[in-house]
């Protein structure tokens, strides 16, 4: 939603941002819940790994995942502050240069640093998936390919950052599918005894 209403620095005029302040505020209020869901996702992956967890890749997995969430929260807080100042209007004047600086900071944190951390997270998670075989090989290979895209070109084409949440959703659906199969098998085994 944020990229929809504030697509690029050239088009992100203050009046456009103020005009879509309601939609942007909703998006910014949803961001913490997305972060919480992502932390939950990380917990599910670690739980599935159990004793198979490799300390080296687990460190990269946790570090990149936590940095990603922290950067998304930081950029969201900064964007919310800018939006609040713009919505206040002339009561709290915001200079054009401070607006431009804040907007570039939000873009830099989100599109450059957080997106690259998402790529590192995808690579470490894909390596863990390949080594432990808790997900199909094609999901891990797709993760490697999408991670390379995020690492090499996401800051030039911001819509490519959507690869990360879509891949996380794919892995989540796979984990839910496997969990459902396991519960069905356990119930069938319990019914026979």
C-alpha positions as CSV (number, residue, x, y, z in Angstrom):
1,X,0.0,0.0,0.0
2,X,2.9,2.4,0.8
3,X,4.5,1.9,-2.6
4,X,1.1,2.2,-4.3
5,X,0.5,5.7,-2.9
6,X,4.2,6.9,-2.7
7,X,5.7,5.2,-5.8
8,X,8.9,7.1,-6.3
9,X,10.9,10.1,-5.1
10,X,10.0,12.1,-8.2
11,X,6.3,11.4,-7.8
12,X,6.1,11.7,-4.0
13,X,4.9,15.2,-3.7
14,X,3.8,16.3,-0.3
15,X,0.2,16.9,-1.5
16,X,-0.1,13.4,-2.9
17,X,1.1,11.9,0.4
18,X,-1.3,14.1,2.4
19,X,-4.2,13.1,0.0
20,X,-3.5,9.4,0.7
21,X,-2.7,9.8,4.4
22,X,-5.6,7.6,5.5
23,X,-4.5,4.7,3.3
24,X,-0.8,5.2,4.3
25,X,-1.8,5.3,8.0
26,X,-3.6,2.0,7.7
27,X,-0.6,0.5,6.0
28,X,1.8,1.8,8.7
29,X,-0.5,0.4,11.4
30,X,-0.5,-3.0,9.8
31,X,3.3,-3.1,9.6
32,X,3.8,-4.2,13.3
33,X,1.4,-7.1,12.8
34,X,3.4,-8.2,9.7
35,X,6.5,-8.1,11.8
36,X,5.0,-10.2,14.5
37,X,3.7,-12.7,11.9
38,X,7.3,-12.8,10.5
39,X,8.8,-13.5,13.9
40,X,6.2,-16.3,14.3
41,X,7.3,-17.7,10.9
42,X,10.9,-17.7,12.1
43,X,9.8,-19.6,15.2
44,X,7.9,-22.2,13.2
45,X,11.0,-22.8,11.0
46,X,13.3,-23.2,14.0
47,X,10.7,-25.5,15.7
48,X,10.6,-27.7,12.6
49,X,14.4,-27.9,12.5
50,X,14.7,-29.2,16.1
51,X,18.0,-31.0,16.6
52,X,18.8,-30.6,12.9
53,X,19.6,-26.9,13.3
54,X,23.1,-25.9,12.2
55,X,24.5,-23.1,14.4
56,X,26.2,-21.3,11.6
57,X,23.2,-21.0,9.4
58,X,20.9,-20.5,12.4
59,X,22.9,-17.5,13.3
60,X,22.6,-16.0,9.9
61,X,18.9,-16.9,9.7
62,X,18.2,-15.3,13.1
63,X,20.4,-12.2,12.5
64,X,19.1,-11.4,9.1
65,X,15.5,-12.0,10.1
66,X,15.7,-9.8,13.2
67,X,17.5,-7.1,11.3
68,X,14.9,-7.2,8.6
69,X,12.1,-6.7,11.1
70,X,14.0,-4.0,13.0
71,X,14.6,-2.0,9.8
72,X,11.0,-2.4,8.7
73,X,9.8,-1.1,12.1
74,X,12.3,1.8,12.0
75,X,11.3,2.9,8.5
76,X,7.6,2.6,9.5
77,X,8.1,4.8,12.6
78,X,10.0,7.4,10.5
79,X,7.3,7.3,7.8
80,X,4.6,7.7,10.4
81,X,6.3,10.7,11.9
82,X,6.6,12.4,8.5
83,X,2.9,11.6,7.7
84,X,1.8,13.0,11.1
85,X,3.8,16.2,10.4
86,X,2.4,16.6,6.9
87,X,-1.2,15.9,8.1
88,X,-0.8,18.6,10.8
89,X,-0.5,21.1,8.0
90,X,0.7,24.7,8.7
91,X,0.5,24.2,12.5
92,X,3.8,22.2,12.3
93,X,5.7,23.3,9.2
94,X,7.9,20.8,7.6
95,X,10.4,22.2,5.1
96,X,10.8,20.7,1.7
97,X,14.3,19.6,2.4
98,X,13.4,17.8,5.7
99,X,10.6,16.1,3.9
100,X,12.9,15.0,1.1
101,X,15.5,13.8,3.6
102,X,13.0,11.8,5.6
103,X,11.4,10.3,2.5
104,X,14.9,9.2,1.2
105,X,15.7,7.7,4.6
106,X,12.5,5.7,4.5
107,X,13.2,4.5,1.0
108,X,16.9,3.7,1.8
109,X,16.1,1.7,4.9
110,X,13.3,-0.2,3.3
111,X,14.3,-0.7,-0.4
112,X,18.1,-0.9,0.1
113,X,19.0,-2.3,3.5
114,X,15.8,-4.2,4.6
115,X,15.4,-5.8,1.2
116,X,19.0,-7.0,1.1
117,X,18.5,-8.5,4.6
118,X,15.4,-10.2,3.2
119,X,17.7,-11.7,0.5
120,X,20.2,-12.9,3.1
121,X,17.4,-14.4,5.1
122,X,16.1,-16.2,2.0
123,X,19.5,-17.6,1.2
124,X,20.1,-18.9,4.7
125,X,16.6,-20.3,5.0
126,X,17.0,-22.0,1.6
127,X,20.3,-23.5,2.7
128,X,18.7,-24.8,5.8
129,X,15.7,-26.2,3.8
130,X,18.1,-27.9,1.4
131,X,20.3,-29.4,4.2
132,X,17.5,-30.6,6.4
133,X,14.9,-31.5,3.7
134,X,12.0,-30.1,5.7
135,X,10.6,-28.6,2.5
136,X,10.8,-29.6,-1.2
137,X,14.1,-28.8,-3.0
138,X,12.2,-26.6,-5.5
139,X,11.2,-24.2,-2.7
140,X,14.8,-23.8,-1.6
141,X,16.0,-23.3,-5.2
142,X,13.3,-20.7,-5.8
143,X,14.4,-19.0,-2.6
144,X,18.0,-18.8,-3.9
145,X,16.9,-17.3,-7.2
146,X,14.6,-14.8,-5.6
147,X,17.3,-13.9,-3.0
148,X,19.7,-13.1,-5.8
149,X,17.1,-10.8,-7.4
150,X,16.6,-9.0,-4.1
151,X,20.3,-8.7,-3.5
152,X,21.1,-7.4,-7.0
153,X,18.2,-5.3,-8.2
154,X,15.5,-4.7,-5.6
155,X,16.5,-1.1,-5.0
156,X,16.1,-0.2,-8.7
157,X,12.7,-2.0,-9.1
158,X,10.9,-1.7,-5.8
159,X,8.1,-4.0,-6.8
160,X,10.6,-6.9,-6.8
161,X,10.6,-6.7,-3.0
162,X,7.2,-8.5,-3.2
163,X,9.2,-11.6,-3.9
164,X,10.1,-11.9,-0.2
165,X,6.6,-12.0,1.3
166,X,5.3,-14.2,-1.5
167,X,8.2,-16.7,-0.8
168,X,7.6,-16.6,2.9
169,X,3.9,-17.3,2.3
170,X,4.8,-20.2,0.1
171,X,7.0,-21.7,2.8
172,X,4.3,-21.1,5.4
173,X,1.7,-22.8,3.3
174,X,4.0,-25.8,2.8
175,X,4.6,-26.0,6.6
176,X,0.9,-25.8,7.2
177,X,0.3,-28.5,4.6
178,X,2.8,-30.8,6.2
179,X,1.5,-30.1,9.7
180,X,-2.0,-30.9,8.4
181,X,-0.8,-34.2,6.9
182,X,1.0,-35.1,10.2
183,X,-2.1,-34.4,12.3
184,X,-4.3,-36.5,9.9
185,X,-1.8,-39.4,10.1
186,X,-1.6,-39.1,13.9
187,X,-5.4,-39.1,14.2
188,X,-5.7,-42.2,11.9
189,X,-3.0,-44.0,13.9
190,X,-4.8,-43.1,17.2
191,X,-8.1,-44.4,15.7
192,X,-6.7,-47.8,14.9
193,X,-5.3,-48.4,18.4
